[in-house]
Amino acid sequence: MKIFNLVILTTCIATLLSACGTTSKIAALKPEPSYATDIVYDKQISYANIPLEIQVADLQNQTNTHLSGLIYEDANLEDDKVMLKVWKEAPIIIREANGRLAMELPLKIWAKVKYGIDKFGLSVYDTREVNLNGVIKLNSAVTVHNWKLVTQTQIEGIDWVESPSIVIAGRELPITYLINPVLSLFKSKLAKKVDDAIAQSFDIKPYVVAALEQLAKPIEVNPTYKVWVGMQPLALYASPTTVANQKISFNLGMKAYIETSINAQPSLKFDKTQLNLVPNTLPSTDFSLSVANIITYPNAAALVQQNFAGQTFSSGKRAVTINHIDLWGKEGKLIVALNMTGTVNGTFYLSGIPKYDAATKEVYLEGVDFVLDSKNKLLKTGDWLVHGLIAKKIQESCRFSIAEYLTNGQKTAATYLNGYQPVKGIHVSGALTTMQPGQLILTPQAIVSMLEAKGKLAIKVDGLD
């Protein structure tokens, strides 16, 4: 009987000791990933300069194309006793002089002149056809208006190469004396002819709109993580022109929306019919762009894991070690899977809203806590892990630095501002002045940290110079 009682006592003690040394193995319910499909992306108002140059030599060539042959005709002899035809005899010469355009236009003039006397009731008239050659000198101011190069041309004078004379009542008179009244009218019409030819030569709208249509096409800058950048031009501003160094220069200032999106093309649409050219200086020179920094969940988890490396979290006789971490997104929150061993064994799940700490350049979790199922199961072992010091230490360690990603993002943005050519014939150049973190977006593939970059931007379009 004593032996039987001793066996029972030994068994009870062994069972009790075993219970005291056993750790709890708990299986918590895993929160399944889910991601928002209707993410609202911030679109930035940006301004960019589009410097344009027109070589005076190109203007000369185009003007000669649009101004040729017979350029003036007056076929009525009776109104002013002169019939007149004027041809462009040789190519017009255009050069830059003192901030304006100086032009020389060689002319050939055929005139039929009716001349004679009407005195004492006696009327004696004769007609004569003459040919004259000369070079008319013009001077023009240049502006850009309604997409066209606009000149205001004035006639400075005519140098006659050949000007015959006729004899009237014994006096020899140059033929120009008789046709000057007609030439005065012709000069004003010739000035308009030159202005019209220049306006036809350079209509910049087709070139600019074609370039903007190319720029407005969304570009997938990171195919792996489906990062897109789109632009919507809103308005253009034409600065005053300058004429110097044998070229005409002016800036088109562009106001546009810029949007960066993930997993889908930006919603921005360019409507070229609504694009106006405002004759005014660009209201700002600041350019804004959202740069998407990609941080994969495994990479972020590895950074968080470093905070737990070699650490055991203890409270009294109870302790746990975090062996492995996984991260994913669920309904705008970041899920942190903690695989622990120690007093409690198993994988448990925290969740919180990812936020950026500008002081430390870290992503941390706001409102971090164990998800409901994990919390309920841990509470069955006591609240030491849910509400105690260990929980607080674990929650504080759920953060990771993105300083390296910010640096890489800045380098990435700089590459797009240093001779970047999104499509053939369009060159982008500029410089960054500031860069600040913006939205944090959870996608199925990665955590996306949007960087708000600001700087200066210029867009050069081939085919306009």
Buried (B, 14 or more C-beta within 10 A) or exposed (E): EEEEEEEEEEEEEEEEEEEEEEBBEBEBEBBEEBBEEEBEBEBBEBBBBBBBBBEBEBBBBBBBEBBEEEBBEBEEBEEBBBBBBBBBBBBBEBEBEEEBBBBBBBBBBBBBBBBBEEEEEEEEEEEEEBEBBBBBBBBBBBBBEEBBBBBEBBBEEBEBEEBEEBEBEEEEEBBBEBBEEBBEEBBEEBBEBBBBBBBBBBEBBEBBBBBBEBBBEBBEBBEEBBBBBBBBBBBBBBBEBBBEEEBBBBBBBBBBBBBBBBBEBBBBEBEEEEBEBEEEEBEEBBBBBBBBBBBBBEBBBEBBBEBBEEEEBBBEEBBBBBBEBBBBBBEBBBBBBBBBBBBBBBBBBBBBBBBBEEEEBBBBBEEBBBBEBBBEBBBEBBEBBBBBEBBEBBBEBBBBBBEEBBEBBBEBBBEBBEEBEBEEBBBBBBEBEEBEBBBBBBBBBBBBBBBBBBBBBBBBBEEBB
